């Protein structure tokens, strides 16, 4: 039985600009928003959009991601026909290997797609925070009788040269594609979310693979080839919340925006469009007498005796008496000991911050960097971690600034 549309989710990202956070973790597996990981967003969008077949293409540090996805049950993707499938690169007799680019990753999985004989394939990115109805996107694609459609967002003109841009006519038909141009002709930024007619996608993937000079990339190769052949290509305008969380500052900003859903447009409490996750199964959180918690998201299993303001605490975080947390993202299992000050930073999972240690600082006119502490690190008593620091190894105690 053929599926109308299946999703292929590119989740192999190394996330090198997230430094300490992705040293042992694929970027889509990075924790986000208290109880989620980044990949929960495209997976939940699929379920909410009635897409029940998803191939997840993994590559870099996939263990946590594979374990997290499991059989797909938390997203209602544990299906007998369809469901969620993790698709790492595999050795074939002909000797192919590592995914060479985004297009090659899909090419290596043509046989997986053909199992479901879909009319359409949607290609998604595993490293964006976005709530999007893909069924609305598919409706647009059909109405335009398109062969390829791309989701775009209007960005400020002064920022346009940072993006891949789609130049489109008044009917939204794409006439040109500009990759991070100096002189932008459009402010329609590609979100890296595409719908293809499957027969067209297969043809262009096969031609691309046969070209020894290709980088095997959608932006650099497939889209220009479609344009050259004058294919029916359309730009779908998306107006919701979308953020590429590829840098420490953008990941920190997106977490902070959760605390102000009215203004930011990202609402994780929306009953009509739930974001599903594999929950921790911990007990409820406890806020002790004398603790202060203001405008923060506190998740399962947290124990708070200190002060937490405008911050996000993932499951199982412990904040001892006299510790102060402000404008911070604290990932699961971290312990912040008595008297520590943790401000304007991202602290990864299972970190220990010692007594009276200082991590990060509130922004000033000259310094507004986000400090970052990698997973499993111990920060010693009285240690000082500066506002731009990137800590991957244990830091001994003492008053010396790091």
C-alpha angles and dihedrals in degrees: 000000000000122000118225094221135358128190128233111197118201104216103153096102118142091203092209092173089062088063111177093023095061101036091104099016139065111244095245088057093057110121116250139181101004102292106023142076122221092254091060089077101061091037092052091045088055093051093044089049093051095250106142102174119070130168112200113204109208131180119143119064093335101168100094091041093050092048092047095051094044110154093341095248098139089060094042089250098126094111131158090221112032118349125134123323128185109220114193120180110274136197114252126195088255089058108249118155142154115034103264096200142337093281093046090052090059092041091056088056100048090117090056091053092046090057088071098037093214126189091215137026123201115204115207137186118236095207107062132091104225138141107208137158104227092187089065088051091051091050089055091048091053095044091054091046085230128175092200131016130182128198110236136184128202110244129187110280092235089060097040096098090066091067143060102257132208116211107206137177125234090277090056091249110149114240101169142010122214120192109210093321125194090223108036118206092191141027095213104117118202111238091203090245113125138179116203132180099244096233090054094046092050093049093051094043091053093047091047092050090052092055108089091197096055123110086212091233130139096221098041100036120008098047094046089049092052090050092048089055091048094239120177100268125171138185116227112205113225119194103179132092116304129163131169101216095198098129134053092245094049091047090050092046093050091052091049091049090062087069091061106042095161093063103027098048095228111114117178091179095065108128092195095058107029123189106221125208142172097261122217097241090225127145122265120284123262127214110194128217110278093025119126121215120174131173093338140130111236117188136202119307098013118147114201126187098148135054124296120181130175092343142123119232118191122210122307098011115154121207113188127211115292094014114131123208121183134168089352139138109215115187126213126303095010120145120210110193131216117300096006119141115213115179140164095354148107116240115191128219126304097007122154116212110194130228115294091358118149120219119183127334139238112270122271130188090270103032127043104145124141112238115220131202118193126228120288095009121145117214109200127232113286093006117147121217113190125230097261099036123132107202120193101156135050116282119213121229126261136092097280114123115240 
